[in-house]
Amino acid sequence: MRSERGFALLEVLIAFAIAALALGLLYQAASSGGSAVRQAGLYEEAVSRAKSHMAALGRDTPVTEGEREGEDGGPFYWRISISPSAATQPSPNAPPTSQRLTLYNVEVAVSWTVDGRKRQVVLHSQRLGTRSGGADG
């Protein structure tokens, strides 16, 4: 008769342990969801910054062969790599100072570090630029 009156201490402890595990799993799921949202926001901002750097090429900065890099505010760093892909050949009677069109491969990378891990977004494109007719490369 005595066992039918209520829960034994052992049953209560097991119920608390199960509740604690369930709450722990719920907390972990919620925090990982928040981390995923934060990561997605950083990727979105990095893509936006990379697009901005790509759009500035040829308008605000010249399209010339080489690499440039710098800090982009907050955790972000940028790097632009430009290399020639193809060029028009100047005519034989063109003056040495004449311009020729060159097609450049352009790579814009925006990177950042979060939780000790480096992340990066890379955009590739091609742009037209000019080079002096007398220069080979």
Residue pairs with C-beta under 8 A, 6 or more apart in sequence:
7 15
38 114
39 114
39 119
42 75
42 112
42 114
42 119
43 119
43 121
45 76
46 76
46 110
46 111
46 112
46 119
46 120
46 121
47 110
47 121
47 123
49 72
49 76
49 78
49 110
50 78
50 108
50 109
50 110
50 121
50 122
50 123
51 123
53 78
53 80
53 108
53 110
54 106
54 108
54 123
54 125
57 63
57 80
57 82
57 106
57 127
58 127
58 128
58 129
61 68
62 129
63 82
63 104
63 106
63 127
63 128
63 129
64 82
64 129
65 82
65 83
65 84
65 104
65 137
66 82
67 79
67 80
67 81
67 82
68 79
68 80
69 77
69 78
69 79
69 80
70 77
70 78
71 77
71 78
72 78
72 110
74 112
75 112
75 113
75 114
76 110
76 111
76 112
77 110
77 111
77 112
78 108
78 109
78 110
78 111
79 107
79 108
79 109
79 111
80 106
80 107
80 108
80 109
81 106
81 107
81 109
82 104
82 105
82 106
82 107
82 127
83 104
83 105
84 102
84 103
84 104
84 105
84 131
84 137
85 102
85 103
85 104
85 105
85 126
86 102
86 103
87 100
87 101
87 102
87 103
87 131
88 100
88 101
88 102
89 100
90 98
90 100
90 133
94 133
95 133
96 132
96 133
96 134
97 132
97 133
97 134
98 132
98 133
99 130
99 131
99 132
99 133
100 130
100 131
100 132
100 133
101 128
101 129
101 130
102 128
102 129
102 130
102 131
103 126
103 127
103 128
104 126
104 127
104 128
104 129
105 124
105 126
106 124
106 125
106 126
106 127
107 122
107 123
107 124
108 122
108 123
108 125
109 120
109 121
109 122
109 123
110 120
110 121
111 118
111 119
111 120
111 121
112 118
112 119
112 120
113 119
